[in-house]
Amino acid sequence: MLKRMAKDTDRILIIGGGMIGLTAAWLLAQQDIAVTLIERQTPELNWSTAAYSARVSALNANVVSRLQQFDILTDPASLQA
């Protein structure tokens, strides 16, 4: 991973708190860069089983490689069903 010194003036605005937006915000924050994340929907804090859906998130080999590069995913075999 590319390391650099964050400046006091570095600020990033991320629109969207999905998987990519949250991951980007987290990675930037790890570099001591101020991040503001804007999400359209209010996050659900109490999930009921009725709130689950059949939607899935697919991770291709490139995404898995990036997640490993940033030490977010350490065991890709754990993704196997």
C-alpha positions as CSV (number, residue, x, y, z in Angstrom):
1,M,0.0,0.0,0.0
2,L,1.2,3.5,-0.8
3,K,2.1,5.4,2.3
4,R,2.3,9.1,2.5
5,M,2.2,11.9,5.0
6,A,-1.2,13.5,5.3
7,K,-1.4,17.3,5.3
8,D,-3.5,19.1,7.9
9,T,-5.5,20.5,4.9
10,D,-6.3,17.1,3.4
11,R,-10.0,16.6,3.3
12,I,-12.1,14.2,1.3
13,L,-15.8,14.1,0.7
14,I,-17.3,10.7,-0.2
15,I,-20.9,10.5,-1.5
16,G,-22.5,7.1,-0.7
17,G,-22.1,4.9,2.3
18,G,-22.2,1.5,0.5
19,M,-19.4,-1.0,0.5
20,I,-17.1,1.0,-1.7
21,G,-17.8,4.4,0.0
22,L,-17.3,3.0,3.5
23,T,-14.2,1.1,2.5
24,A,-12.7,4.2,0.9
25,A,-13.6,6.3,4.0
26,W,-12.0,3.8,6.3
27,L,-8.8,3.5,4.2
28,L,-8.4,7.3,4.0
29,A,-9.0,7.7,7.7
30,Q,-6.2,5.1,8.3
31,Q,-3.9,7.6,6.5
32,D,-5.0,10.4,8.9
33,I,-7.0,12.1,6.2
34,A,-10.2,13.9,7.3
35,V,-13.2,12.2,5.6
36,T,-16.8,13.3,5.4
37,L,-19.2,10.7,4.2
38,I,-22.7,11.6,3.0
39,E,-25.3,8.9,2.8
40,R,-28.8,9.5,1.5
41,Q,-30.5,7.0,3.8
42,T,-30.6,7.0,7.6
43,P,-28.7,3.9,8.7
44,E,-30.7,1.1,10.3
45,L,-29.5,0.4,13.8
46,N,-32.0,-2.3,14.7
47,W,-32.4,-5.0,12.1
48,S,-35.3,-7.4,12.2
49,T,-35.2,-10.7,10.3
50,A,-38.0,-9.3,8.1
51,A,-35.5,-6.6,6.8
52,Y,-33.2,-9.2,5.1
53,S,-33.4,-9.6,1.4
54,A,-32.0,-11.8,-1.2
55,R,-29.5,-9.1,-2.4
56,V,-25.9,-10.2,-2.4
57,S,-22.6,-8.4,-3.0
58,A,-20.3,-10.1,-5.5
59,L,-16.6,-9.9,-5.0
60,N,-14.5,-10.6,-8.1
61,A,-10.8,-11.6,-8.0
62,N,-9.6,-8.0,-8.4
63,V,-11.8,-6.8,-5.4
64,V,-10.5,-9.7,-3.2
65,S,-6.9,-8.8,-4.2
66,R,-7.5,-5.1,-3.2
67,L,-9.1,-6.1,0.1
68,Q,-6.1,-8.3,0.9
69,Q,-3.7,-5.6,-0.1
70,F,-5.2,-3.3,2.5
71,D,-5.4,-6.1,5.2
72,I,-9.2,-5.9,5.2
73,L,-9.7,-9.5,4.1
74,T,-7.1,-11.8,5.4
75,D,-8.7,-15.2,4.6
76,P,-10.4,-15.3,1.2
77,A,-11.3,-18.9,1.8
78,S,-13.7,-17.7,4.4
79,L,-15.8,-16.3,1.6
80,Q,-16.6,-19.7,0.2
81,A,-20.1,-21.0,0.9
